């Protein structure tokens, strides 16, 4: 049972380059989200999705795009990378029942991104 | 908006001792869920324990318990009989309808268990 899979695990980008962080889950979860983790800042929500075709912005959405064409996949796109986007990125999923507020999130292993 | 506050500095705990990690929160929701996650140095996020806002009893999971004081809006994590493997960063989080069920995190508490 793979759970939430993120690729790649590590990435170095040059300023201005674009890339997509991949996230896939095999638990049939409706709710998926992307976080970034910076030292001393905890996890901050970038974008989230409540189901295929539905996405919304989180706390720090600027510089990132998302789409959700399938239940399983929720890629995060950096259109023009900046050094301020150097961070560890986590994808998470939750079972989107009516009781979502009482449901834990399952996390991927994280992607460590460095923008030089 | 939801806000989670974890302000304790890094903590050193003697092995086999208990440790309490503080978490206070602010929300306009009447119904919400509170969660604690552990992040060891390897980096993964591990779910530890959950407390519902209408649960009358404090949640427990093995050596983890949650000291929930709704009126004070606090949800402290208690780890009993600390082990070396408990050395990690610990995050308090919450979600509720007002925040569209987004999971909001505090900034974390660092715990180091010493033998």
Interface residues (C-beta under 8 A of the other chain):
Chain A: X31 X33 X35 X40 X41 X42 X43 X44 X45 X48 X50 X56 X58 X88 X90 X92 X94 X100 X101 X102 X103 X104 X105 X106 X107 X109 X110
Chain B: X4 X6 X29 X31 X32 X33 X35 X37 X43 X44 X45 X47 X50 X52 X91 X93 X95 X96 X97 X100 X101 X102 X103 X104 X105 X106 X107 X108
